[in-house]
Amino acid sequence: MHAPAASLSIDVVELTGHLTCEALDAALAGVEPRPPMVLVVDCRAMTGYDAEARRRFVEWHREHRDRIAAVAVVTEKRLWHMIVSAMSLASGQRMRAFDAMDQARAWAAAGG
């Protein structure tokens, strides 16, 4: 675990329903990647996603990994925890899945 930076920023993005590329792009439009920041992605209200949206999520994180210290993904879906691990490898971004928002926020506050 990395030591937290004094000016660490935590941004939260909520994804809901069935995720499409358009919905993902809209959700990420408000995120301005800047070091040091940790992104928390709340997927608890997501019901599913398009394969293209998953690819776009990986691409976006690959493009911004130098400006985002880590990504916490909140979901109770066990399969999605494994998918988050795979997306972390594919994007080169430190990414970890959590069951609850308080766990994700604590990890994020510690710098990921």
VEXDO-963261 format. One record per residue: residue number from 1; residue in one letter; chain; x, y, z of N, C-alpha, C in turn. Coordinates in Angstrom, 3 decimals. Layout:
N
DRENFI   i aa ch   n.east  n.north     n.up  ca.east ca.north    ca.up   c.east  c.north     c.up
DRENFI NUM  A  A        X        Y        Z        X        Y        Z        X        Y        Z
...
***
This chain:
112
DRENFI   i aa ch   n.east  n.north     n.up  ca.east ca.north    ca.up   c.east  c.north     c.up
DRENFI   1  M  A    0.842   -1.173    0.000    0.000    0.000    0.000    0.887    1.237    0.000
DRENFI   2  H  A    0.517    2.241   -0.756    1.277    3.478   -0.841    0.893    4.415    0.286
DRENFI   3  A  A    1.822    5.253    0.694    1.522    6.245    1.721    0.604    7.306    1.139
DRENFI   4  P  A   -0.373    7.773    1.904   -1.294    8.773    1.387   -0.586   10.102    1.178
DRENFI   5  A  A   -0.954   10.780    0.119   -0.401   12.095   -0.169   -1.216   13.143    0.575
DRENFI   6  A  A   -0.566   14.237    0.945   -1.235   15.275    1.717   -2.436   15.848    0.976
DRENFI   7  S  A   -2.338   15.979   -0.330   -3.419   16.595   -1.099   -4.185   15.559   -1.925
DRENFI   8  L  A   -4.253   14.341   -1.412   -4.943   13.267   -2.116   -6.388   13.644   -2.372
DRENFI   9  S  A   -6.815   13.442   -3.587   -8.191   13.711   -3.981   -8.895   12.385   -4.227
DRENFI  10  I  A  -10.131   12.270   -3.745  -10.942   11.083   -3.981  -12.171   11.508   -4.761
DRENFI  11  D  A  -12.316   10.982   -5.968  -13.491   11.241   -6.795  -14.351    9.990   -6.803
DRENFI  12  V  A  -15.662   10.172   -6.772  -16.596    9.051   -6.794  -17.461    9.161   -8.040
DRENFI  13  V  A  -17.576    8.064   -8.769  -18.429    7.961   -9.949  -19.421    6.845   -9.694
DRENFI  14  E  A  -20.698    7.106   -9.952  -21.718    6.079   -9.781  -22.198    5.611  -11.149
DRENFI  15  L  A  -22.187    4.297  -11.341  -22.679    3.696  -12.571  -23.951    2.922  -12.228
DRENFI  16  T  A  -25.009    3.134  -13.024  -26.294    2.512  -12.724  -26.867    1.816  -13.951
DRENFI  17  G  A  -27.778    0.884  -13.695  -28.461    0.187  -14.776  -27.509   -0.636  -15.620
DRENFI  18  H  A  -27.877   -0.808  -16.885  -27.041   -1.539  -17.834  -26.065   -0.560  -18.473
DRENFI  19  L  A  -24.778   -0.795  -18.274  -23.749    0.142  -18.722  -23.459   -0.005  -20.208
DRENFI  20  T  A  -23.590    1.109  -20.917  -23.225    1.204  -22.327  -22.027    2.152  -22.439
DRENFI  21  C  A  -21.424    2.218  -23.599  -20.314    3.162  -23.802  -20.774    4.594  -23.576
DRENFI  22  E  A  -21.964    4.910  -24.046  -22.485    6.267  -23.898  -22.663    6.625  -22.427
DRENFI  23  A  A  -23.217    5.698  -21.645  -23.416    5.947  -20.218  -22.075    6.059  -19.495
DRENFI  24  L  A  -21.119    5.229  -19.872  -19.794    5.291  -19.265  -19.115    6.612  -19.579
DRENFI  25  D  A  -19.149    7.005  -20.841  -18.534    8.275  -21.231  -19.161    9.441  -20.479
DRENFI  26  A  A  -20.491    9.417  -20.311  -21.187   10.488  -19.579  -20.751   10.516  -18.117
DRENFI  27  A  A  -20.623    9.347  -17.504  -20.216    9.270  -16.103  -18.782    9.737  -15.899
DRENFI  28  L  A  -17.904    9.395  -16.835  -16.493    9.760  -16.700  -16.189   11.177  -17.176
DRENFI  29  A  A  -17.139   11.805  -17.852  -16.929   13.163  -18.369  -16.644   14.156  -17.247
DRENFI  30  G  A  -17.206   13.920  -16.081  -16.999   14.828  -14.959  -15.730   14.574  -14.171
DRENFI  31  V  A  -14.987   13.546  -14.536  -13.745   13.206  -13.828  -12.581   13.875  -14.529
DRENFI  32  E  A  -11.821   14.642  -13.764  -10.620   15.262  -14.307   -9.416   14.592  -13.646
DRENFI  33  P  A   -8.835   13.598  -14.317   -7.713   12.879  -13.712   -6.559   13.821  -13.395
DRENFI  34  R  A   -6.137   13.804  -12.129   -5.038   14.647  -11.692   -4.351   13.983  -10.508
DRENFI  35  P  A   -3.047   13.940  -10.552   -2.335   13.329   -9.429   -2.315   14.276   -8.237
DRENFI  36  P  A   -2.304   13.783   -7.031   -2.616   12.380   -6.711   -4.119   12.231   -6.476
DRENFI  37  M  A   -4.719   11.325   -7.143   -6.138   11.070   -6.926   -6.415    9.582   -6.950
DRENFI  38  V  A   -7.476    9.219   -6.251   -7.987    7.857   -6.270   -9.432    7.952   -6.731
DRENFI  39  L  A   -9.796    7.101   -7.644  -11.157    7.085   -8.173  -11.917    5.928   -7.544
DRENFI  40  V  A  -13.113    6.219   -7.025  -13.999    5.193   -6.489  -15.162    5.068   -7.468
DRENFI  41  V  A  -15.358    3.874   -8.005  -16.433    3.622   -8.969  -17.487    2.760   -8.277
DRENFI  42  D  A  -18.642    3.350   -8.042  -19.733    2.674   -7.344  -20.612    1.960   -8.366
DRENFI  43  C  A  -20.525    0.646   -8.388  -21.274   -0.173   -9.345  -22.426   -0.936   -8.692
DRENFI  44  R  A  -22.776   -0.576   -7.460  -23.798   -1.330   -6.737  -25.155   -1.297   -7.427
DRENFI  45  A  A  -25.446   -0.239   -8.171  -26.737   -0.138   -8.856  -26.664   -0.579  -10.318
DRENFI  46  M  A  -25.513   -1.101  -10.735  -25.375   -1.609  -12.107  -26.004   -2.988  -12.216
DRENFI  47  T  A  -26.682   -3.219  -13.313  -27.302   -4.526  -13.544  -26.520   -5.366  -14.541
DRENFI  48  G  A  -25.674   -4.733  -15.318  -24.885   -5.421  -16.328  -24.145   -4.401  -17.171
DRENFI  49  Y  A  -23.463   -4.884  -18.196  -22.696   -3.982  -19.057  -22.478   -4.634  -20.410
DRENFI  50  D  A  -22.286   -3.780  -21.411  -21.922   -4.242  -22.750  -20.423   -4.544  -22.767
DRENFI  51  A  A  -20.020   -5.514  -23.568  -18.597   -5.837  -23.692  -17.811   -4.618  -24.161
DRENFI  52  E  A  -18.392   -3.841  -25.032  -17.724   -2.631  -25.530  -17.521   -1.612  -24.404
DRENFI  53  A  A  -18.473   -1.512  -23.494  -18.330   -0.601  -22.361  -17.186   -1.056  -21.456
DRENFI  54  R  A  -17.054   -2.354  -21.254  -15.948   -2.876  -20.451  -14.619   -2.547  -21.122
DRENFI  55  R  A  -14.540   -2.717  -22.448  -13.307   -2.373  -23.179  -13.002   -0.880  -23.043
DRENFI  56  R  A  -14.031   -0.053  -23.131  -13.843    1.395  -23.016  -13.350    1.764  -21.613
DRENFI  57  F  A  -13.883    1.092  -20.590  -13.452    1.319  -19.209  -11.956    1.029  -19.078
DRENFI  58  V  A  -11.501   -0.083  -19.639  -10.088   -0.453  -19.609   -9.256    0.579  -20.368
DRENFI  59  E  A   -9.705    0.979  -21.551   -8.977    1.976  -22.354   -8.846    3.295  -21.600
DRENFI  60  W  A   -9.944    3.749  -20.999   -9.936    5.025  -20.279   -8.910    4.982  -19.155
DRENFI  61  H  A   -8.875    3.875  -18.429   -7.919    3.756  -17.326   -6.491    3.612  -17.827
DRENFI  62  R  A   -6.306    2.957  -18.938   -4.969    2.864  -19.527   -4.482    4.266  -19.912
DRENFI  63  E  A   -5.368    5.064  -20.488   -5.015    6.428  -20.912   -4.687    7.340  -19.731
DRENFI  64  H  A   -5.312    7.120  -18.578   -5.185    8.034  -17.439   -4.420    7.459  -16.253
DRENFI  65  R  A   -3.817    6.289  -16.394   -3.191    5.628  -15.244   -2.057    6.431  -14.627
DRENFI  66  D  A   -1.412    7.304  -15.382   -0.326    8.111  -14.830   -0.836    9.236  -13.936
DRENFI  67  R  A   -2.134    9.555  -14.040   -2.706   10.648  -13.254   -3.662   10.165  -12.172
DRENFI  68  I  A   -3.925    8.869  -12.118   -4.805    8.307  -11.104   -4.002    7.246  -10.345
DRENFI  69  A  A   -3.861    7.442   -9.035   -3.041    6.535   -8.230   -3.644    5.142   -8.157
DRENFI  70  A  A   -4.964    5.069   -8.031   -5.620    3.769   -7.891   -7.116    3.928   -8.113
DRENFI  71  V  A   -7.780    2.792   -8.346   -9.220    2.773   -8.584   -9.847    1.718   -7.683
DRENFI  72  A  A  -10.844    2.136   -6.909  -11.625    1.215   -6.082  -12.973    1.027   -6.760
DRENFI  73  V  A  -13.381   -0.216   -6.947  -14.670   -0.524   -7.574  -15.547   -1.195   -6.518
DRENFI  74  V  A  -16.738   -0.640   -6.315  -17.638   -1.176   -5.297  -18.738   -1.987   -5.970
DRENFI  75  T  A  -18.758   -3.282   -5.657  -19.775   -4.193   -6.164  -19.843   -5.407   -5.258
DRENFI  76  E  A  -21.036   -5.908   -5.046  -21.194   -7.127   -4.251  -21.153   -8.374   -5.130
DRENFI  77  K  A  -21.066   -8.193   -6.438  -21.053   -9.321   -7.369  -19.660   -9.967   -7.380
DRENFI  78  R  A  -19.582  -11.198   -6.909  -18.306  -11.919   -6.812  -17.606  -12.022   -8.166
DRENFI  79  L  A  -18.349  -12.341   -9.217  -17.747  -12.459  -10.545  -17.110  -11.145  -10.956
DRENFI  80  W  A  -17.746  -10.035  -10.647  -17.202   -8.738  -11.020  -15.909   -8.439  -10.286
DRENFI  81  H  A  -15.729   -8.997   -9.092  -14.462   -8.819   -8.381  -13.320   -9.415   -9.213
DRENFI  82  M  A  -13.559  -10.588   -9.783  -12.537  -11.219  -10.636  -12.330  -10.408  -11.917
DRENFI  83  I  A  -13.404   -9.874  -12.480  -13.303   -9.059  -13.694  -12.511   -7.791  -13.417
DRENFI  84  V  A  -12.702   -7.191  -12.253  -11.933   -5.996  -11.880  -10.441   -6.334  -11.844
DRENFI  85  S  A  -10.088   -7.487  -11.311   -8.682   -7.906  -11.294   -8.133   -8.036  -12.709
DRENFI  86  A  A   -8.925   -8.616  -13.601   -8.507   -8.750  -15.004   -8.380   -7.386  -15.672
DRENFI  87  M  A   -9.312   -6.481  -15.391   -9.246   -5.136  -15.983   -8.030   -4.382  -15.465
DRENFI  88  S  A   -7.658   -4.622  -14.223   -6.464   -4.000  -13.655   -5.223   -4.423  -14.434
DRENFI  89  L  A   -5.122   -5.711  -14.701   -3.990   -6.217  -15.483   -3.993   -5.661  -16.900
DRENFI  90  A  A   -5.171   -5.630  -17.522   -5.280   -5.167  -18.910   -4.964   -3.679  -19.050
DRENFI  91  S  A   -5.324   -2.895  -18.044   -5.124   -1.447  -18.143   -3.798   -0.987  -17.551
DRENFI  92  G  A   -3.187   -1.822  -16.716   -1.973   -1.400  -16.033   -2.261   -0.470  -14.870
DRENFI  93  Q  A   -3.512   -0.359  -14.477   -3.965    0.532  -13.411   -4.150   -0.253  -12.117
DRENFI  94  R  A   -3.704    0.281  -10.983   -3.993   -0.355   -9.695   -5.483   -0.243   -9.448
DRENFI  95  M  A   -6.145   -1.378   -9.378   -7.598   -1.426   -9.269   -7.955   -2.556   -8.309
DRENFI  96  R  A   -8.910   -2.282   -7.419   -9.323   -3.307   -6.460  -10.825   -3.220   -6.239
DRENFI  97  A  A  -11.475   -4.367   -6.112  -12.916   -4.425   -5.881  -13.215   -4.567   -4.395
DRENFI  98  F  A  -14.308   -3.948   -3.983  -14.772   -3.983   -2.594  -16.265   -4.266   -2.575
DRENFI  99  D  A  -16.723   -4.878   -1.479  -18.147   -5.151   -1.310  -18.921   -3.919   -0.850
DRENFI 100  A  A  -18.264   -3.033   -0.106  -18.962   -1.909    0.513  -18.222   -0.594    0.277
DRENFI 101  M  A  -18.990    0.484    0.243  -18.428    1.809    0.000  -17.457    2.224    1.105
DRENFI 102  D  A  -17.744    1.903    2.360  -16.854    2.316    3.437  -15.482    1.652    3.309
DRENFI 103  Q  A  -15.440    0.398    2.843  -14.168   -0.288    2.615  -13.389    0.409    1.498
DRENFI 104  A  A  -14.090    0.737    0.421  -13.444    1.393   -0.721  -12.920    2.776   -0.333
DRENFI 105  R  A  -13.717    3.530    0.401  -13.295    4.872    0.832  -12.091    4.803    1.761
DRENFI 106  A  A  -12.051    3.838    2.668  -10.913    3.696    3.575   -9.643    3.375    2.795
DRENFI 107  W  A   -9.748    2.476    1.821   -8.605    2.121    0.988   -8.153    3.336    0.175
DRENFI 108  A  A   -9.125    4.052   -0.381   -8.822    5.240   -1.179   -8.147    6.306   -0.324
DRENFI 109  A  A   -8.648    6.526    0.893   -8.085    7.541    1.776   -6.645    7.217    2.172
DRENFI 110  A  A   -6.319    5.918    2.169   -4.949    5.490    2.481   -4.042    5.595    1.259
DRENFI 111  G  A   -4.586    6.039    0.145   -3.793    6.203   -1.071   -3.883    5.037   -2.033
DRENFI 112  G  A   -4.781    4.120   -1.738   -4.966    2.960   -2.626   -4.017    1.891   -2.298
***
